[in-house]
C-alpha cells in the first residue's frame, strides 16, 4: 500500500478543499473496490433504462442474476483473496519480483477453474429447463469475477491507482451502457454485456500487473507450497465473505420471504431493497477508515516495528507503541463516529429518498435497522484490518467464523419470530463479532512488547 499511501498523503497535506476531497474520493474507491462500481453502474443504469423504456421484468431478472454472480464469486474466491495477497507481500519484501506475474497467472487459472465448475453445477439448479447458453454464461461470469476479486487484492500494492480507477470506470461504463441500450433485446444480451465488461476489467488489471512485474516465467504455482500457503488466511477470506452474504441467502431461499425471479434464482424484495440502499451509506465510512489507517495508523505502526527491527531504545519503543495504539483507537472510533453521523443524517431525510425513488415507505423500518447495522459493520471492518496488520490470524479466523455462524443462526431465528425482527439477526451478529474482535485487539495491544519480542516465531 506504500504507493497509495504516498499519493494520498500528498493530496491530503496540501490542505486545499479540492485536493482533500480528491483524497477522500480515492480512499472511498480503493476501500470499497469493485463492488461500489458494480452497484452504482447496475442500479443507476437500470433506473435510466426504466425511465427510457418503462419498468421491465428483464431488468429485475438481470439485477437478481448479477447479485448471485457477485455473491457466489466473492465466497468462492475468498480462499485466495487474503492468502495470495500475503504471498505476494512476502515475495515483494524478499525482492522476488519475478514470482509476482507467473503466480498471479497461476492463482487466476486455479481460481477460474474451480469457480467455473462449481458455478456450472449450481447452474443446473438455477437455470433448470433453460437453454445451455444460460449455464455457460453464468459459469464463465462467476469464474471471471472470482479471478477479479483475487487480483483486485493486489491493486493496493500497485502504484498506478489512476490506471485502476480508469479501468473500473471504463468497464462499468460499458456494463451500464449495455443495460440502457440492450434491455429491450432480452436478458441474454444483458448477461453478455456484463460478462464482456468484467473480462475487459480483468484484462486491464492483468495488463498492469504484467507491465509492472515482468518475468521470464509464464506460469507458476509457488503460492501453493506448504511453507508459503497461509491456510488460516484462506479460512478468514472464506468466512468473511460467507458471513457477509449468508443472511441474504436465508432470506432469498426461505419459503416465507423468498420468491422465484429467474428460473430457480430467488430474491427477497422486502430484504434486498432496504439493504442495498443502506449499503451505499458505508462509502463515506470506508473513505474515513481508509484514510485513518493508511495516513495515521500505518505511519505509527511502521515507526514502531522499524524501531523493533533496529533494536531501538526502550523509552522510544514505549513512546512509539503508545502512538501506534492511540492511532488504532482513533481509526476505530473516528470511523464509528462518522458512520453513525451518516446514519443519523439519512434517518432524518429517508422519507425524501424513498419518495424520490418511488419506493414503498414500508421498507423504512428495515432500512433504519440496516443503517444501524452498518455502524457495526464499519467497526467490524476496521478491527478486521487492524488484526490483519498485526498478523493475528487465529483471532481473525475466530472472529470471522463467529460472524458467519451467528449471522446464519440469528437470521434463521428472525424468520420464525416474524417481520418485525427482520434485519436484527445481521445487526446483532455484527455487533457481537465486532466486540469479540475488539477484545482480541485489546489483549494484543496491552502486551504488545511481550507479544512482539517474546512470542516471535
C-alpha positions in Angstrom: 0.0 0.0 0.0 3.0 2.2 0.0 2.3 3.9 -3.3 -1.2 4.6 -2.5 -0.3 6.0 1.0 2.3 8.3 -0.5 -0.2 9.7 -3.1 -3.0 10.1 -0.5 -0.6 11.8 1.9 0.5 14.2 -0.8 -3.1 15.1 -1.7 -4.2 15.3 2.0 -1.3 17.5 3.1 -1.9 20.2 0.5 -4.9 21.2 2.7 -6.9 22.5 -0.2 -10.5 21.6 -0.2 -10.5 20.1 -3.7 -7.4 18.0 -3.0 -8.7 16.8 0.3 -12.0 15.8 -1.3 -10.0 14.0 -4.1 -8.0 12.1 -1.4 -11.3 11.1 0.3 -12.7 10.1 -3.1 -9.8 7.9 -3.9 -10.0 6.4 -0.4 -13.6 5.5 -1.0 -12.9 3.9 -4.3 -9.9 1.9 -3.1 -11.5 1.0 0.1 -14.8 -0.3 -1.3 -13.2 -1.7 -4.5 -15.1 -3.4 -7.3 -18.5 -3.7 -5.6 -19.0 0.1 -5.4 -18.8 0.4 -9.2 -20.9 -2.7 -9.7 -23.8 -1.4 -7.5 -23.7 2.2 -8.9 -23.5 1.2 -12.6 -26.1 -1.5 -12.4 -28.7 0.3 -10.4 -28.2 3.8 -12.0 -28.3 2.4 -15.5 -31.4 0.3 -14.6 -33.0 3.4 -13.3 -32.2 5.2 -16.6 -33.4 2.3 -18.7 -36.7 2.2 -16.8 -37.2 5.9 -17.5 -36.5 5.3 -21.2 -38.3 2.1 -21.8 -40.5 1.6 -18.8 -40.4 -0.9 -16.0 -39.1 -4.2 -17.4 -39.2 -7.7 -15.9 -35.9 -8.3 -17.7 -34.2 -5.6 -15.6 -35.4 -7.2 -12.4 -34.1 -10.6 -13.5 -30.8 -9.1 -14.5 -30.3 -7.5 -11.1 -31.0 -10.8 -9.4 -28.6 -12.6 -11.7 -25.8 -10.1 -11.1 -26.4 -10.3 -7.3 -26.0 -14.1 -7.4 -22.9 -13.9 -9.6 -21.2 -11.3 -7.3 -22.1 -13.1 -4.1 -21.1 -16.6 -5.3 -17.8 -15.3 -6.8 -16.9 -13.5 -3.5 -17.5 -16.6 -1.4 -15.7 -18.9 -3.9 -12.7 -16.6 -4.3 -12.4 -15.9 -0.5 -9.9 -18.8 -0.1 -7.2 -16.8 -2.1 -8.1 -13.2 -1.6 -6.0 -12.8 1.6 -3.7 -15.7 1.3 -2.4 -14.8 -2.1 -2.1 -11.1 -1.2 0.1 -12.2 1.8 2.1 -14.4 -0.5 2.8 -11.5 -2.9 3.6 -9.2 0.0 6.2 -11.7 1.2 7.7 -12.0 -2.3 8.0 -8.3 -2.7 9.6 -8.0 0.8 12.1 -10.6 -0.2 12.6 -8.8 -3.6 11.5 -11.9 -5.5 9.7 -9.7 -8.1 10.0 -12.2 -10.9 7.5 -14.5 -9.0 4.6 -12.0 -9.0 3.4 -12.3 -12.6 3.6 -16.1 -13.1 2.0 -16.8 -9.7 -0.7 -14.2 -10.5 -1.5 -16.2 -13.6 -1.3 -19.4 -11.6 -3.8 -18.2 -9.0 -6.0 -16.8 -11.7 -6.1 -20.2 -13.5 -6.7 -22.2 -10.4 -9.5 -19.8 -9.1 -11.2 -19.7 -12.5 -11.1 -23.5 -12.9 -12.7 -24.4 -9.6 -15.1 -21.5 -9.7 -16.3 -22.4 -13.2 -17.1 -26.0 -12.3 -18.8 -25.1 -9.0 -20.9 -22.5 -10.8 -21.7 -24.9 -13.6 -23.0 -27.4 -11.1 -25.1 -24.7 -9.4 -26.4 -23.6 -12.8 -28.2 -26.9 -13.3 -30.4 -25.9 -10.3 -30.6 -22.1 -11.0 -31.4 -22.5 -14.8 -33.2 -25.8 -14.8 -35.1 -26.1 -18.1 -33.3 -23.1 -19.6 -31.1 -23.3 -22.8 -27.4 -24.3 -22.3 -26.0 -20.8 -23.0 -27.5 -19.6 -19.7 -25.5 -22.2 -17.9 -22.3 -21.3 -19.8 -22.6 -17.6 -19.4 -23.4 -17.8 -15.7 -20.4 -20.2 -15.1 -17.9 -18.0 -17.1 -19.2 -14.8 -15.4 -18.7 -16.3 -11.9 -15.3 -17.6 -12.8 -14.2 -14.2 -14.2 -15.5 -12.3 -11.2 -13.7 -14.8 -8.8 -10.4 -14.1 -10.5 -11.2 -10.3 -10.3 -11.7 -10.4 -6.6 -8.3 -12.2 -6.1 -6.4 -9.9 -8.4 -8.2 -6.9 -7.0 -6.5 -7.6 -3.7 -3.2 -6.9 -5.5 -4.3 -3.5 -6.6 -3.4 -1.8 -3.3 0.2 -2.9 -4.0 0.3 -1.2 -7.3 1.3 2.5 -7.5 -0.8 3.3 -10.6 -4.0 4.0 -8.8 -5.2 6.2 -11.7 -4.9 3.2 -14.0 -7.0 1.2 -11.5 -9.6 3.9 -11.3 -9.8 4.3 -15.1 -10.1 0.6 -15.5 -13.1 0.5 -13.2 -14.8 3.5 -14.9 -14.3 2.0 -18.4 -15.6 -1.5 -17.7 -18.6 -0.5 -15.6 -19.5 2.3 -18.1 -19.7 -0.4 -20.7 -21.8 -2.5 -18.4 -24.1 0.4 -17.7 -24.5 1.3 -21.3 -25.3 -2.3 -22.0 -28.2 -2.1 -19.5 -29.5 1.1 -21.0 -29.4 0.1 -24.7 -29.8 -3.7 -24.6 -32.5 -4.2 -22.0 -35.2 -4.4 -24.8 -33.3 -7.2 -26.6 -33.6 -9.7 -23.8 -31.8 -11.0 -20.7 -29.1 -12.9 -22.6 -27.8 -9.7 -24.1 -27.5 -8.1 -20.7 -25.7 -11.1 -19.4 -23.3 -10.9 -22.3 -22.6 -7.2 -21.9 -21.8 -7.7 -18.2 -19.5 -10.6 -18.9 -17.7 -8.6 -21.6 -17.2 -5.6 -19.2 -15.8 -7.8 -16.4 -13.5 -9.6 -18.9 -12.2 -6.3 -20.1 -11.6 -5.1 -16.5 -9.7 -8.3 -15.7 -7.6 -7.8 -18.9 -6.8 -4.2 -17.9 -5.7 -5.1 -14.4 -3.6 -8.1 -15.5 -2.0 -5.9 -18.2 -0.9 -3.5 -15.5 0.5 -6.4 -13.3 2.3 -7.8 -16.4 3.8 -4.4 -17.1 5.0 -3.6 -13.6 6.3 -7.1 -12.7 7.9 -8.6 -15.7 9.1 -12.2 -15.5 10.8 -14.8 -17.7 8.3 -17.4 -16.5 4.7 -17.6 -17.7 3.0 -19.8 -15.1 3.9 -20.9 -11.6 2.2 -22.3 -8.5 4.8 -21.4 -5.9 2.0 -19.9 -3.8 0.7 -23.5 -3.1 3.9 -24.7 -1.5 3.3 -25.8 2.1 5.5 -23.2 3.7 4.0 -20.4 1.5 0.3 -21.3 1.7 -1.5 -19.5 4.6 -4.3 -21.8 5.4 -5.6 -19.6 8.2 -5.9 -16.7 5.8 -7.8 -18.9 3.4 -10.3 -19.6 6.1 -10.5 -15.9 7.1 -11.3 -14.9 3.5 -13.9 -17.6 3.1 -15.7 -16.9 6.4 -15.6 -13.2 5.9 -17.4 -13.3 2.6 -19.7 -16.1 3.7 -20.7 -14.1 6.8 -21.5 -11.0 4.7 -23.8 -13.0 2.3 -25.3 -15.8 4.4 -28.3 -13.8 5.7 -29.2 -12.8 2.2 -29.3 -16.5 1.1 -31.5 -17.3 4.1 -34.0 -14.6 3.1 -33.8 -15.5 -0.6 -34.5 -19.2 -0.2 -36.8 -19.1 2.7 -40.4 -20.1 1.7 -41.5 -17.2 4.0 -39.6 -14.3 2.4 -38.2 -15.6 -0.9 -39.7 -15.8 -4.4 -38.6 -17.1 -7.8 -37.4 -14.4 -10.2 -35.2 -16.1 -12.8 -35.5 -19.9 -13.0 -34.8 -21.1 -9.5 -32.9 -17.9 -8.6 -34.7 -16.3 -5.8 -34.9 -12.8 -4.4 -36.4 -11.2 -1.3 -37.7 -7.7 -2.2 -38.6 -6.9 1.4 -34.9 -7.5 2.4 -32.9 -6.7 -0.7 -34.2 -3.2 -1.4 -33.6 -1.6 2.0 -30.3 -3.5 2.4 -28.9 -2.2 -0.9 -29.9 1.4 -0.2 -28.4 1.2 3.2 -25.2 -0.4 1.9 -24.3 2.7 -0.2 -24.2 4.7 3.1 -20.9 2.9 4.1 -19.0 4.6 1.3 -18.1 7.7 3.4 -17.2 5.4 6.3 -14.9 3.4 4.1 -13.2 6.6 3.0 -12.6 7.7 6.6 -11.4 4.3 7.7 -9.0 4.0 4.7 -7.6 7.5 5.3 -7.2 7.0 9.1 -5.5 3.6 8.7 -3.3 4.5 5.7 -2.3 8.0 6.7 -2.1 7.8 10.5 -2.0 4.2 11.8 0.4 2.9 9.2 3.0 5.6 9.9 3.0 4.8 13.6 2.8 1.0 13.0 5.8 1.3 10.7 7.8 3.5 13.1 7.3 1.1 16.0 8.3 -2.0 14.1 11.2 -0.3 12.5 12.4 0.5 16.0 11.9 -3.2 16.9 13.9 -4.3 13.9 16.8 -1.9 14.7 16.8 -2.6 18.4 15.7 0.9 19.4 15.9 2.3 22.9 13.3 1.1 25.5 11.8 4.5 26.1 11.5 5.0 22.3 9.7 1.7 22.0 7.2 2.6 24.7 6.6 6.1 23.1 6.1 4.7 19.6 3.9 1.9 20.9 1.7 4.4 22.6 1.4 6.4 19.5 0.5 3.3 17.5 -2.1 2.2 20.0 -3.6 5.7 20.0 -3.8 5.8 16.2 -5.5 2.4 16.2 -8.0 3.6 18.7 -8.5 6.8 16.7 -9.1 4.9 13.5 -11.8 2.8 15.1 -13.7 5.4 17.0 -13.5 8.1 14.2 -14.9 5.6 11.7 -17.7 4.6 14.0 -18.5 8.3 14.8 -18.6 9.3 11.1 -20.7 6.3 10.1 -23.1 7.0 13.0 -23.4 10.6 11.9 -24.1 9.4 8.3 -26.8 7.0 9.6 -28.5 9.8 11.7 -28.5 12.1 8.7 -30.1 9.5 6.5 -32.7 8.7 9.1 -33.8 12.4 9.0 -34.0 12.5 5.2 -35.0 8.9 4.4 -38.6 9.9 3.6 -37.4 12.2 0.8 -35.1 9.5 -0.5 -37.9 6.9 -0.7 -40.3 9.4 -2.3 -37.7 10.4 -4.9 -37.0 6.7 -5.7 -40.8 5.9 -5.6 -40.3 3.1 -3.1 -42.9 2.0 -0.6 -42.5 3.5 2.9 -43.0 0.0 4.3 -39.2 -0.5 3.7 -38.2 2.4 6.0 -38.1 0.4 9.4 -35.8 -2.2 7.9 -33.8 0.5 6.2 -33.2 2.1 9.6 -32.1 -1.2 11.1 -29.6 -1.7 8.3 -28.2 1.9 8.8 -27.6 1.0 12.5 -26.1 -2.4 11.4 -23.7 -0.5 9.1 -22.2 1.3 12.1 -21.2 -2.1 13.5 -20.1 -3.3 10.0 -17.6 -0.5 9.7 -16.3 -1.2 13.3 -16.0 -4.8 12.3 -14.1 -4.0 9.2 -11.7 -1.6 11.0 -11.0 -4.3 13.7 -10.5 -6.8 10.9 -8.0 -4.6 9.2 -6.0 -3.9 12.4 -5.9 -7.6 13.4 -4.6 -8.2 9.9 -1.8 -5.7 10.3 -0.7 -7.4 13.5 -0.9 -10.8 11.7 -3.3 -12.2 14.4 -4.5 -14.9 12.0 -6.0 -17.2 14.6 -8.0 -14.4 16.1 -9.2 -13.4 12.6 -10.4 -17.0 11.9 -12.4 -17.0 15.2 -13.9 -13.5 14.6 -15.0 -14.2 11.0 -16.2 -17.7 11.8 -18.2 -16.3 14.7 -19.8 -13.7 12.4 -20.7 -16.3 9.7 -22.2 -18.6 12.3 -24.1 -16.0 14.3 -25.4 -14.3 11.2 -26.8 -17.7 9.9 -28.3 -18.7 13.3 -29.7 -15.2 14.2 -31.2 -14.7 10.7 -32.9 -18.1 10.9 -34.3 -17.1 14.3 -35.8 -13.9 12.9 -37.6 -15.9 10.2 -39.5 -17.7 12.9 -40.0 -14.5 15.1 -41.7 -12.6 12.2 -41.2 -9.5 10.0 -40.8 -7.1 13.0 -37.4 -8.8 13.8 -36.0 -8.8 10.2 -32.5 -7.3 10.0 -31.8 -7.7 13.7 -30.0 -11.0 13.1 -27.5 -9.4 10.8 -27.1 -6.4 13.1 -26.5 -8.4 16.3 -24.1 -10.8 14.6 -22.0 -7.9 13.5 -22.2 -6.3 17.0 -21.1 -9.5 18.8 -18.3 -10.3 16.3 -17.0 -6.7 16.5 -16.9 -6.9 20.3 -15.0 -10.2 20.1 -12.5 -8.7 17.7 -12.1 -5.6 20.0 -11.3 -7.9 22.9 -8.7 -9.8 20.8 -7.1 -6.5 19.7 -7.2 -5.1 23.3 -5.4 -8.2 24.7 -2.7 -7.9 22.0 -2.1 -4.2 22.4 -1.9 -4.5 26.2 1.0 -6.9 25.8 2.4 -5.6 22.5 6.0 -5.6 23.6 5.8 -9.1 25.1 4.0 -10.4 22.0 6.5 -8.7 19.7 9.7 -9.9 21.4 8.9 -13.0 23.4 6.5 -14.7 21.1 8.1 -14.1 17.7 8.3 -17.3 15.7 
